[in-house]
Amino acid sequence: MATPATEISRTGTGVSQSLSAGIAGASGYAGRELARLIAGHPRLSLRTAQARSDGFDALAPDELARCDVAFLCLPHGASEAFGEAIARAGTPVVDLGSDFRLDPDWAYGLTELFRQDVRHSRRIANPGCYATAAILALAPLAEAGLLDAPVAIDGKSGVSGAGREPTERTHVSEIEGGVQPYTPTGHRHIAEIERSLARLAGEDVPVTFTPHLAPHSRGLEVTCYARLRRPLSQADAEAFFHARYDAEPFVSVEQRVHPGRLHGANSCHVGVWIDERTQTAICAAAIDNLVKGAAGQALQNANLVLGLDEGAGLTTEGLGV
């Protein structure tokens, strides 16, 4: 691992060293969002911003390995060689792609649920945006052994979740005016959702998951429908959620779950409602897909690995009303 950068900042009577960060894939939506967050971080400074696009440093894993932490914001399937090479050099790596999310040698970086795994690893696989929201929405009931699988998950995300490369389905004339489902079966997030829920529940929890593109740029919401193994009142369900999340700085239990309230924030708002007639739990979660669903969560994980305050450089309050 590289030694900390030599820049020294003085705050009050204390002295703190600036730590260096590198980004591979800095031209994409997640990479740009991460650079924005690092610019406001009290201890991190951006040493290298790499991309294949003009105006950025060339992709160079050896340069990333000289940083105190490396972030990979590369297209799906492009991180494997980068991540392993940097990790072998001893530098902590946070991969925002899908390459390592099911790899047992990489900690799954859903911080609120697997904090100790992250803290004690130097290889962090950032969860997918939909997976982050869905797992946080269902975790309290999974931990209580209440989920009668399969669980149905309906997700809606702004078009930035589809990446920066334009396609026919992200063209404004195609997306404007409604929502459209895509990959209604076999989406890659299913495996990581099922793996995390199984870990929390101690048994397999199959899910069906259908994502939708919505006609806005950012923001993501999931609604999950789960039959319950035993009767549960609304008050008891809310108690499970408050017990799980009231101590978490970036997750709050809300009656109104709306992604527009969270633009720019690293927060997740969750809600639970019990249909006592059918004994079905309706669990919802909202995030900014580019922050808590990508760059913000990556920075939260890096803070843990570097021994910094977990919330450094991050905010719980969004720009929405």
PEMOTA-V620720 format. One record per pair of residues at least 6 apart in sequence whose ideal C-beta (glycine too) atoms are under 7 Angstrom apart, sorted by the first residue. I is the first residue (numbers start at 1). J is the second residue. If there is no record, write none. Layout:
i->I j->J
i->I j->J
This chain:
i->1 j->68
i->1 j->90
i->1 j->91
i->2 j->20
i->2 j->66
i->2 j->67
i->2 j->68
i->2 j->91
i->4 j->17
i->4 j->19
i->4 j->68
i->5 j->18
i->5 j->19
i->5 j->20
i->5 j->45
i->7 j->18
i->7 j->45
i->8 j->15
i->8 j->17
i->9 j->16
i->9 j->18
i->16 j->43
i->18 j->43
i->18 j->45
i->19 j->43
i->19 j->44
i->19 j->68
i->19 j->306
i->20 j->45
i->20 j->47
i->20 j->67
i->20 j->68
i->21 j->38
i->21 j->44
i->21 j->45
i->21 j->46
i->21 j->47
i->21 j->67
i->21 j->68
i->21 j->69
i->21 j->71
i->22 j->47
i->22 j->48
i->22 j->63
i->22 j->64
i->22 j->67
i->22 j->70
i->22 j->71
i->23 j->31
i->23 j->34
i->23 j->35
i->23 j->46
i->23 j->49
i->23 j->50
i->23 j->71
i->23 j->73
i->24 j->50
i->24 j->59
i->24 j->64
i->24 j->72
i->24 j->73
i->24 j->74
i->24 j->82
i->25 j->31
i->25 j->51
i->25 j->72
i->25 j->73
i->25 j->74
i->26 j->32
i->26 j->35
i->26 j->49
i->26 j->50
i->26 j->51
i->26 j->56
i->26 j->73
i->27 j->51
i->27 j->53
i->27 j->56
i->28 j->73
i->28 j->163
i->28 j->164
i->29 j->160
i->29 j->163
i->29 j->164
i->29 j->290
i->30 j->73
i->30 j->96
i->30 j->290
i->30 j->294
i->30 j->295
i->31 j->73
i->33 j->290
i->33 j->291
i->33 j->294
i->33 j->295
i->34 j->71
i->34 j->73
i->34 j->295
i->34 j->298
i->34 j->299
i->35 j->46
i->35 j->49
i->37 j->295
i->37 j->296
i->37 j->299
i->37 j->313
i->37 j->314
i->38 j->44
i->38 j->46
i->38 j->313
i->40 j->313
i->41 j->312
i->41 j->313
i->42 j->312
i->42 j->313
i->43 j->308
i->43 j->312
i->44 j->313
i->47 j->67
i->48 j->57
i->48 j->63
i->48 j->64
i->48 j->67
i->49 j->56
i->49 j->57
i->50 j->56
i->50 j->57
i->50 j->58
i->50 j->59
i->50 j->60
i->52 j->59
i->61 j->82
i->61 j->85
i->61 j->86
i->64 j->70
i->64 j->86
i->65 j->86
i->65 j->89
i->65 j->91
i->67 j->91
i->68 j->306
i->69 j->91
i->69 j->92
i->69 j->94
i->69 j->302
i->69 j->305
i->69 j->306
i->70 j->86
i->70 j->91
i->70 j->93
i->71 j->94
i->71 j->96
i->71 j->298
i->72 j->79
i->72 j->82
i->72 j->83
i->72 j->93
i->72 j->95
i->72 j->96
i->72 j->97
i->73 j->96
i->74 j->82
i->74 j->97
i->75 j->97
i->76 j->97
i->76 j->98
i->77 j->99
i->78 j->97
i->79 j->95
i->79 j->97
i->79 j->99
i->80 j->99
i->83 j->93
i->83 j->95
i->83 j->99
i->83 j->100
i->86 j->93
i->87 j->93
i->87 j->122
i->87 j->123
i->92 j->122
i->92 j->302
i->92 j->305
i->93 j->122
i->93 j->123
i->93 j->124
i->94 j->109
i->94 j->124
i->94 j->126
i->94 j->298
i->94 j->301
i->94 j->302
i->95 j->125
i->95 j->126
i->96 j->126
i->96 j->294
i->96 j->298
i->98 j->128
i->98 j->188
i->100 j->106
i->100 j->123
i->100 j->125
i->101 j->108
i->101 j->125
i->101 j->127
i->101 j->192
i->102 j->191
i->102 j->192
i->102 j->195
i->103 j->125
i->105 j->123
i->106 j->123
i->106 j->124
i->106 j->125
i->107 j->114
i->107 j->117
i->107 j->118
i->107 j->121
i->107 j->123
i->107 j->124
i->107 j->125
i->108 j->114
i->108 j->117
i->108 j->125
i->108 j->127
i->108 j->196
i->109 j->118
i->109 j->124
i->109 j->125
i->109 j->126
i->109 j->127
i->109 j->297
i->109 j->301
i->110 j->127
i->110 j->132
i->110 j->135
i->110 j->196
i->111 j->118
i->111 j->297
i->111 j->300
i->111 j->301
i->111 j->304
i->112 j->136
i->112 j->248
i->112 j->251
i->113 j->135
i->113 j->139
i->113 j->200
i->115 j->304
i->118 j->124
i->118 j->301
i->118 j->304
i->118 j->305
i->119 j->304
i->119 j->305
i->122 j->305
i->124 j->301
i->124 j->305
i->126 j->294
i->126 j->297
i->126 j->298
i->126 j->301
i->127 j->192
i->127 j->297
i->128 j->189
i->128 j->192
i->129 j->157
i->129 j->161
i->129 j->220
i->129 j->287
i->129 j->289
i->129 j->293
i->129 j->294
i->130 j->155
i->130 j->157
i->130 j->189
i->130 j->211
i->130 j->220
i->130 j->222
i->131 j->189
i->131 j->192
i->131 j->193
i->132 j->287
i->132 j->292
i->132 j->293
i->132 j->297
i->133 j->220
i->133 j->222
i->133 j->268
i->133 j->285
i->133 j->287
i->134 j->153
i->134 j->193
i->134 j->222
i->134 j->224
i->134 j->285
i->135 j->193
i->135 j->196
i->135 j->197
i->136 j->251
i->136 j->268
i->136 j->270
i->136 j->285
i->137 j->222
i->137 j->224
i->137 j->270
i->137 j->283
i->137 j->284
i->137 j->285
i->138 j->147
i->138 j->151
i->138 j->197
i->138 j->224
i->138 j->226
i->138 j->283
i->139 j->200
i->139 j->244
i->140 j->240
i->140 j->241
i->140 j->244
i->141 j->147
i->141 j->226
i->141 j->240
i->141 j->281
i->141 j->283
i->142 j->197
i->142 j->200
i->142 j->201
i->142 j->205
i->143 j->200
i->144 j->240
i->145 j->201
i->145 j->229
i->146 j->228
i->146 j->229
i->146 j->230
i->146 j->232
i->147 j->201
i->147 j->205
i->147 j->226
i->148 j->226
i->148 j->227
i->148 j->228
i->148 j->229
i->149 j->205
i->149 j->206
i->150 j->206
i->150 j->207
i->150 j->208
i->151 j->205
i->151 j->207
i->151 j->224
i->151 j->225
i->151 j->226
i->152 j->208
i->152 j->224
i->152 j->225
i->153 j->207
i->153 j->208
i->153 j->209
i->153 j->222
i->153 j->224
i->154 j->210
i->154 j->222
i->154 j->223
i->155 j->209
i->155 j->211
i->155 j->212
i->155 j->220
i->155 j->222
i->156 j->179
i->156 j->212
i->156 j->214
i->156 j->221
i->157 j->211
i->157 j->213
i->157 j->214
i->157 j->220
i->157 j->289
i->158 j->214
i->158 j->216
i->158 j->217
i->158 j->218
i->158 j->219
i->158 j->220
i->158 j->289
i->159 j->170
i->159 j->175
i->159 j->213
i->159 j->217
i->160 j->217
i->160 j->218
i->160 j->289
i->160 j->290
i->161 j->220
i->161 j->289
i->162 j->170
i->162 j->213
i->168 j->174
i->169 j->175
i->169 j->180
i->169 j->182
i->169 j->213
i->175 j->213
i->175 j->215
i->176 j->215
i->177 j->215
i->178 j->215
i->179 j->212
i->179 j->213
i->179 j->214
i->180 j->212
i->180 j->213
i->181 j->210
i->181 j->212
i->182 j->211
i->182 j->213
i->183 j->211
i->184 j->210
i->187 j->209
i->187 j->211
i->189 j->209
i->190 j->207
i->190 j->209
i->193 j->207
i->193 j->209
i->194 j->205
i->194 j->206
i->194 j->207
i->197 j->205
i->198 j->204
i->198 j->205
i->218 j->263
i->218 j->288
i->218 j->289
i->218 j->290
i->219 j->259
i->219 j->260
i->219 j->262
i->219 j->263
i->219 j->288
i->219 j->289
i->220 j->259
i->220 j->286
i->220 j->287
i->220 j->289
i->220 j->293
i->221 j->257
i->221 j->259
i->221 j->284
i->221 j->286
i->222 j->284
i->222 j->285
i->223 j->282
i->223 j->284
i->224 j->283
i->225 j->280
i->225 j->282
i->226 j->280
i->226 j->281
i->226 j->283
i->227 j->279
i->227 j->280
i->228 j->279
i->228 j->280
i->228 j->281
i->231 j->279
i->232 j->274
i->233 j->274
i->234 j->273
i->234 j->274
i->237 j->272
i->237 j->274
i->237 j->281
i->238 j->253
i->238 j->272
i->241 j->253
i->241 j->270
i->241 j->272
i->242 j->253
i->245 j->251
i->245 j->252
i->245 j->253
i->245 j->270
i->249 j->311
i->249 j->316
i->250 j->266
i->250 j->267
i->250 j->268
i->250 j->292
i->250 j->316
i->251 j->268
i->251 j->270
i->252 j->267
i->252 j->269
i->253 j->270
i->253 j->271
i->254 j->269
i->254 j->270
i->254 j->271
i->255 j->271
i->257 j->269
i->257 j->270
i->257 j->271
i->257 j->284
i->257 j->285
i->257 j->286
i->258 j->286
i->259 j->286
i->259 j->287
i->259 j->288
i->260 j->320
i->261 j->318
i->261 j->320
i->262 j->269
i->262 j->286
i->262 j->287
i->262 j->288
i->262 j->318
i->262 j->320
i->263 j->288
i->263 j->318
i->263 j->319
i->263 j->320
i->264 j->288
i->264 j->291
i->264 j->315
i->264 j->318
i->264 j->319
i->265 j->288
i->265 j->291
i->265 j->315
i->265 j->316
i->265 j->317
i->265 j->318
i->266 j->291
i->266 j->292
i->266 j->296
i->266 j->297
i->266 j->300
i->266 j->314
i->266 j->315
i->266 j->316
i->267 j->292
i->267 j->316
i->267 j->318
i->268 j->285
i->268 j->287
i->268 j->292
i->269 j->285
i->269 j->286
i->270 j->284
i->270 j->285
i->271 j->284
i->272 j->281
i->272 j->283
i->273 j->282
i->274 j->281
i->275 j->282
i->287 j->293
i->288 j->318
i->296 j->314
i->299 j->313
i->299 j->314
i->300 j->310
i->300 j->314
i->303 j->309
i->303 j->310
i->303 j->312
i->304 j->310
